[in-house]
Amino acid sequence: MAETETPDRTAPVGYASQVVNQAPEACADLVDMAAPNGKGAFVALHQDYKLERLPGQLHGRRGHVFDDLSSFAAWLNRHAKPEQAEVLLEVDRCKAVLDQASEKPEIVSCELKRHPTFAAWSAAWSDGPLTQKAFHELVRGFRQSVGESDELLAALRVLTLTRKGELTVNIDETGTTRLYATTEKADLTAKLPPEFVVTCPVYQGILGTDGDSRLYRFEVLLSIDVDGAAPTFSIACPGLEVVTHEARRDAAAMLERELDDGFEVGLGALEHTTREVVVE
């Protein structure tokens, strides 16, 4: 009896073609069934009769990131369908899923850029105490946002702190700090308001129904610490969360105005999950 040659299981695709041509009875008939959602098909493979999913026709998926809300709205009007899309506005980003029923949906987003004035003040509210010079530079750099900036700047330029010897700290119109030490006293001379108001936009490019940039009022509390060699200033905004939430609602309202009828914009975070399709 002639020796049977053991086939090379690592052979290329041509080997599979040889098996099909010489022993077709070894191959089970494959019957595919279209998936209920129209995405690809199902087929039972001969090995263990395991149900496998076959991919449908492949298409390119978009993941664009916009940085202008009006451009984002114009793109959605052109490429998305209101009955399929979902749009949610997070803290600093707006996301849209083009087909919420898709297993692997296309998601595009738009960055909500913070206005430079708000970004500077919010960083100061969260980063901790400021030196006299840093506080002066902040008020001076964004003086248009502070209602009584001239009075606040004047008080910051000349401030006297005495602790085991008199230390006079002056900041002139250029922001230069000058120190003078004299007698043994313990006193602080300053005329600074305990609170002041900052008025500025939160996001760039967000307009009201009148077409003007939306401005928000932040009430700021000021306290001075003299434990160290030089005074430090702590500024806090207790109503920050409430005001920024209002700004998000205004951004969502503007986006809805620029989208076609049928689109809805909500506040929240976009999450996408899948579930098994039950075929009856």
Buried (B, 14 or more C-beta within 10 A) or exposed (E): EEEEEEEEEEEEEEEEEEEEEEEEEEEEEEEEEEBEEEBBBBEBEEEEEEEEEEEEEEEEEEEBEBEEBBBBBBBBEEBBEBEEBBBBBBEEBBBBBBBEEBBEBBBBBBBBBBBEBBBBBBEBBEEEBBBBBBBBBBBBEBEEBBEBBEBBBEBBBBBBBBBEEBBBBBBEEEBEBEEEEEEEEEEEEBEBEEEBEBEBBBBBBBBEEEEEBBEBEBBBEBEBEBEEEBBBBBBBBEEBEEBBEBBBEBBBBBBBEBBEEEBEBEBEEBEEEEEEEEEE
